[in-house]
Amino acid sequence: MIALDTDRGRPPEMVVAAVAAIVRNASGHMIAGSNMSLYAFSAIAAEALTIIEGLSLAASLNISSFILESDSAPLIPALNLPKYSLDWTAAPLFWKIRSLSESFTSISWLWSSRQANQAADFVAALASRRMCPVDWVSNPPSSFLALLSVDSSHILSQDFVPSGFDVG
């Protein structure tokens, strides 16, 4: 099982959004990550761009099946339903996510609380302030490692089970 966590950081006074994606293995260890700054018209558009970045990262790693976690309350339910309408600022990005997701064997769209997604939130927040170290994936700050450890603790818990799966 591969998990991909995404989050965005968008200071209210700026139109620039910072996005982060972290790929973890079944044990919760980080195997890859990315972050970038970009323009977004709204918070939901920034969340959609974050998911697109996550999908691009998964594609670059040739990962075909994974769970994509996000704390985006509007987007994750929309991605779990065949027909859904979103705010106009995110609708084209939503359809791009749908299109990109067709190239993967299986994606489970999972909403996770901000508390369960702290590592991606941390990277996005650093990136939004332009303080994210260039080598954060290969040489992660100790504060980030602590958050990654907390986040990985929910992998085998019920909070991490995608809809349609039995917890048993």
Stockholm file with secondary structure:
# STOCKHOLM 1.0

chainA/1-168         MIALDTDRGRPPEMVVAAVAAIVRNASGHMIAGSNMSLYAFSAIAAEALTIIEGLSLAASLNISSFILESDSAPLIPALNLPKYSLDWTAAPLFWKIRSLSESFTSISWLWSSRQANQAADFVAALASRRMCPVDWVSNPPSSFLALLSVDSSHILSQDFVPSGFDVG
#=GR chainA/1-168 SS CCEEEEEEECCTTCSEEEEEEEEECTTSCEEEEEEEEEECSSHHHHHHHHHHHHHHHHHHTTCCEEEEEECCTTHHHHHHSSSCCCCTTTHHHHHHHHHHHTTSSEEEEEECCGGGGHHHHHHHHHHHTTCCCTTTTTSCCHHHHHHHHHHHTTTTSGGGCCTTCCCC
#=GC SS_cons         CCEEEEEEECCTTCSEEEEEEEEECTTSCEEEEEEEEEECSSHHHHHHHHHHHHHHHHHHTTCCEEEEEECCTTHHHHHHSSSCCCCTTTHHHHHHHHHHHTTSSEEEEEECCGGGGHHHHHHHHHHHTTCCCTTTTTSCCHHHHHHHHHHHTTTTSGGGCCTTCCCC
//
